[in-house]
Amino acid sequence: MIELQSHSTVSDGQLPPAEVVEKAAEAGVEVLALTDHDGVAGVPAAIEAGKRLGVEIVPAIEMSSVHEYAEDLHICGYWIDLEKMGPACDRAQQERRERAEQIIENLRGFGFDITIEDAIREAGAADAIGRPHIAHAAGAADNMGPFFEEYLVPGAKAFVSRTWPDADEACATIREAGGVPVIAHPYWDIKDPEKVERLIRALDIGGIEVYYPPHSKEQTAHLLSLARELGISATASSDYHGPTHKTFSKFGDYNTYGLGEPEVPPRP
């Protein structure tokens, strides 16, 4: 089984990197990518665990970016050089913290008693802060959906847009680090098929995440036809975030619909 997207406590996953690999091995995963958001600190531990458990680990990252079609467009990078990726991770994490501080300041303006230190405690580290951690720190753990809708999604009261990188810059950064950029879960971020296709044709990518749990058969077929036409890889993932995650809690959760087999982008 191929799983080219998963997350650990380095970003918004529930388990440390080695434990993510252990869960993957238990599920029969043979090739795994740990794709923490804007961070690669967990990859060495994943590689070591993979050697011990017989799971091939693809050095990877999931970069958050901005695009006119999506406030938070994700680009995965595979076979990256971790050292070369370091400066971009540092810049992205600094932008992440500054954005979190702005969101928290906005929430304080709406009467929430919350500080950046509260969010850091929820996240475990300053470079891992995401909107779910901010929501928890604001006391919305039991009301996440409505809280996000009112305060933390694009256009909501406290939302702050990303500033860097845009999608083209993310692809270029991955290429500069020796990697292959692959657009993650296109139909998760963009619902209009025409926009999805325009985006894919415009970006300098080496693959599309075709097989993904929420993708319908029609969406999967569309993405697969584009991958074949463009001569790029059709990747797959269950986007594992941990055993109790409400949406992405198990490996092997994507459906190929009998249309094809998942691929691993070849090393550059």
Summary of the structure (lengths in Angstrom):
residues: 268
radius of gyration: 17.8
end to end distance: 22.2
largest distance: 52.5
contacts: 943
relative contact order: 0.16
helix: 43%
strand: 15%
